[in-house]
Amino acid sequence: MTKIKIGIIGGGYMGKAHAAAYASVGSLFETPLRPVLEMICATTDASAERYRKNYGFARATTDWRILVNDPDVDAIVIASPQSTHCEIAKAAFAVNKPVFCEKPLGASLDESRQMLAAAETSGCIHMVGFNYIRTPASQFARQLIAQGRIGDITWFRGEHTEDFLADQTLPTTWRTNGVANGTMGDLAPHMINAARALIGPIKSLSANVETVHATRPGGTVTNDDQAQMMCRFENDAQGHLFFSRVATGRKMGYAYEIHGTKGAIKFDQEDQNALHLYTMEGPESERGFRKILTGPAHPDYLAFCQGPGHGTGYQDTIIIEAHDFLRAIHENRNIWPTFSEGMEVNRVVSAALDSSAKSAWVQIADY
């Protein structure tokens, strides 16, 4: 076993998730590289020290440049606001360090392209944080589609819907300001990534993006609450995607339904340990969707539990990401999803925003 010292920039919601992941991934997956929590960066001395103590880091700083350039930090995890991603990633690549960056990759398509160019020029390992596609069920869905179990794909419906801002009396926060913090920057990337992973690249789309609650206590809302888009994939399948942070009653509505010429698949993250599969086999009287509970026979499940149906959770998807990142570093080869995937997702987001502004179909190749 070889130690690898991890530096995490950002100690909030995602910073804590990544810290917990790197603290446990070595034993769960029995990785050749064993992470050491070396340094964490936060915005104030008090928060940096609190995160250091509570998460188990050796050191803390309030300056991400110190963390990136420290010779004892071997790999960088960026879990800070989107507006900081580009500068930090380019600085890390300049000193030849592998980078894992939370989504969205950049605060804009241009930033994402800059980050991808810097990654490829450096030759360093790079990965972007799309954790939901890592559930054993969704990994299994990708396998079934690749194996042709449901035939040629004809239609895809996907959504990422939550209700954390459904109440209009909630005050304005950082989430209600800034393009990258709206639903198109926050929730949409996950489902766009899922659509690309399951079906393939999107060729064209027509989108409508809107703010449902234009004002809240404290001021005006400057970004989007919900959006929908029709799309055509490069394999000619049709699609419809919906994203919302005001979807009353939805807590984790990362869900999709896929129709093929020989069957169909359904999944809902609120029941993340089950996949529903329909195949056109047997007598019509016995056909219907069957519920498959994930277990050791499905990708990345066995590291957590030997019992089928016992299930994995949200934190486990972050641990699976950490395992992928460590494996990429150990094998010295990039593993999907790389910065290229992050850029392509931002490309679709950019096209959707432009389509909504123009009220027109647009071609992804034009962006």
Secondary structure, DSSP 8 states (H G I E B T S, - for coil): -EEEEEEEE--SHHHHHHHHHHHHHHHHHT-SEEEEEEEEE-SSHHHHHHHHHHHT-SEEES-HHHHHH-TT--EEEE-S-HHHHHHHHHHHHHTT--EEEESSSSSSHHHHHHHHHHHHHHT--EEEE--GGGSHHHHHHHHHHHTTTT-SEEEEEEEEE--TT--TTS---GGGSSGGGSHHHHTHHHHHHHHHHHT--EEEEEEEEE-S--EETTEE--S-SEEEEEEEETTS-EEEEEEES--TT-SSEEEEEEEESSEEEEEEGGGTTEEEEEES-S-GGG---EEEE--TTSTTTTTT-SSTTS---HHHHHHHHHHHHHHHHHHTS--SS-HHHHHHHHHHHHHHHHHHHHTS-EEGGG-
